[in-house]
């Protein structure tokens, strides 16, 4: 179960979050793409085909140099794999993990 923070009708695209195990899954859907980040990976589904020669050359490159999206500009995560799908292409990106200390840890204690 998750929370929709922005509906798909929002001009900035849909945004949702949900707890997934010990992490937070964040999903963004926009015009022609969908991004889902969970644990140490980011999956980007593109609704457009990419020629094989270009798709294969994406592996090992920073995603911020391949896709011009505001959420990806300040980061240099590496594309691990790029595949084709029936409706387009999917990029798999390594993001690493960022610990987050909850500002209200006393609320999680049940002693």
C-alpha positions, 0 to 999 in steps of 0.5 A: 500500500502506498500514497499518491502524492501527485495524480497522473493528471498533474502537469508535473507527472504522477508521484507516489511512494510506498514502504518496501521492506526496509526502504522507500519505493518512489515512483514517477510517471510522466509523458513518455516515461516511468521511473521507479527507485527502490533500494539501490536501483532505479528503473526507467521505462521509456515509451519509445524504441531505442536503436540497438547500437545506441541502447548498447552504448548506454551501459556504463554511462551516467544516466544524467548525461543520457536523459535530460530530466530535472530529477536526474541532473544533479546525480551521476548514477551509472546505467547497468543495463538497457533492454528493449520491451514491446513498448519501448526500452528500459534502463536499469541504474545503480543508485546506491543507498542513502540512510535516512534518520527519522526525525521522530524515532521515539514514535517507533519505539514500542517499549 
